[in-house]
Amino acid sequence: MNNARKNKLKDKAFRIWGISCTLVGLILLVIFIGNIVIDGIGRIDWAFITNLPSRKPENAGIYTAMMGTIWILGITCIISFPLGVAAGIYLEEYAKKGRLSTCSK
C-alpha cells in the first residue's frame, strides 16, 4: 500500500469519525433541549413573562431580565453595525494593503 492510498484511507476514516462525533453531539443536544422544552412549556404563561421578580414563586416573573436583555441587544446592534460597516469601508477603500486588508486588485 503506497502513501497516497494510506493518506486517502486516513482521510476517509477521519471524515467518518468527525461526522459521527458531530452527529452524536447534535443528537444529544436535541434530546436535552427537547427535554427542557417538554418540561418547561407548561410552566410558561403570560403572567410569568410580564410579572416582576418576587419572593413568592407563584407571583415571580422575568419581565426585568427580559427587558434588560432586549436593551443590551438593541444597544449592541446600534453600536456594532455602524462600527462594522465603517471598518469594512475603511479597510477596503483607504487602508494600505497588508495583513488585515488583503484584497487583490
C-alpha positions in Angstrom: 0.0 0.0 0.0 1.6 3.3 -1.1 1.5 6.6 0.8 -1.3 8.1 -1.3 -3.6 5.2 -0.6 -2.8 5.3 3.1 -3.5 9.1 3.2 -6.8 8.6 1.4 -7.8 5.9 3.9 -6.8 8.0 6.8 -8.7 10.9 5.4 -11.8 8.8 4.9 -11.6 7.4 8.4 -11.1 10.9 9.9 -14.1 12.2 7.9 -16.3 9.3 9.2 -15.1 9.8 12.8 -15.7 13.6 12.6 -19.2 13.2 11.1 -20.1 10.5 13.7 -18.9 12.7 16.6 -20.8 15.7 15.2 -24.0 13.6 14.9 -23.7 12.2 18.4 -23.3 15.8 19.7 -26.3 17.1 17.7 -28.5 14.2 18.8 -27.6 14.8 22.4 -28.3 18.5 22.0 -31.7 17.8 20.5 -32.5 15.4 23.3 -31.5 17.8 26.0 -33.3 20.8 24.5 -36.4 18.7 23.8 -36.4 17.5 27.4 -36.1 21.1 28.7 -38.9 22.3 26.3 -41.2 19.5 27.2 -40.7 20.0 31.0 -40.9 23.8 30.8 -43.5 24.7 28.3 -46.4 24.0 30.7 -45.0 26.5 33.2 -44.7 29.5 30.9 -47.7 31.7 30.7 -48.3 35.4 30.1 -48.1 36.3 33.8 -44.7 34.7 34.1 -43.4 36.8 31.2 -44.9 40.1 32.3 -44.6 39.9 36.1 -41.7 41.4 38.0 -39.4 39.3 40.2 -41.0 38.3 43.5 -40.1 36.3 46.6 -43.3 34.3 46.1 -42.9 31.7 43.4 -46.5 32.0 42.2 -46.0 35.7 41.5 -42.5 35.6 40.2 -41.8 36.7 36.6 -38.9 37.5 34.2 -40.0 40.9 32.9 -37.0 42.9 34.1 -34.5 40.3 32.9 -36.2 40.1 29.5 -36.2 43.9 29.2 -32.5 44.1 30.2 -31.6 41.5 27.5 -33.6 43.4 24.9 -31.9 46.7 25.8 -28.4 45.1 25.7 -29.2 43.6 22.3 -30.5 46.9 20.9 -27.6 48.9 22.2 -25.1 46.4 20.9 -26.7 46.5 17.4 -26.8 50.3 17.4 -23.1 50.4 18.2 -21.7 47.4 16.3 -23.5 47.8 13.0 -22.2 51.3 12.1 -18.8 50.4 13.5 -18.5 47.2 11.4 -19.6 48.9 8.3 -17.2 51.8 8.8 -14.3 49.4 9.5 -15.2 47.4 6.3 -15.3 50.6 4.2 -12.0 51.8 5.7 -10.2 48.5 5.1 -11.5 48.2 1.6 -11.1 51.8 0.4 -8.5 53.6 2.5 -6.2 51.2 4.4 -2.8 50.2 2.9 -2.8 46.7 1.7 -1.5 44.5 4.5 -2.4 41.6 6.8 -5.9 42.9 7.7 -6.8 44.2 4.2 -5.6 41.5 1.8 -7.7 42.3 -1.2 -6.2 41.6 -4.6 -7.0 44.1 -7.3 
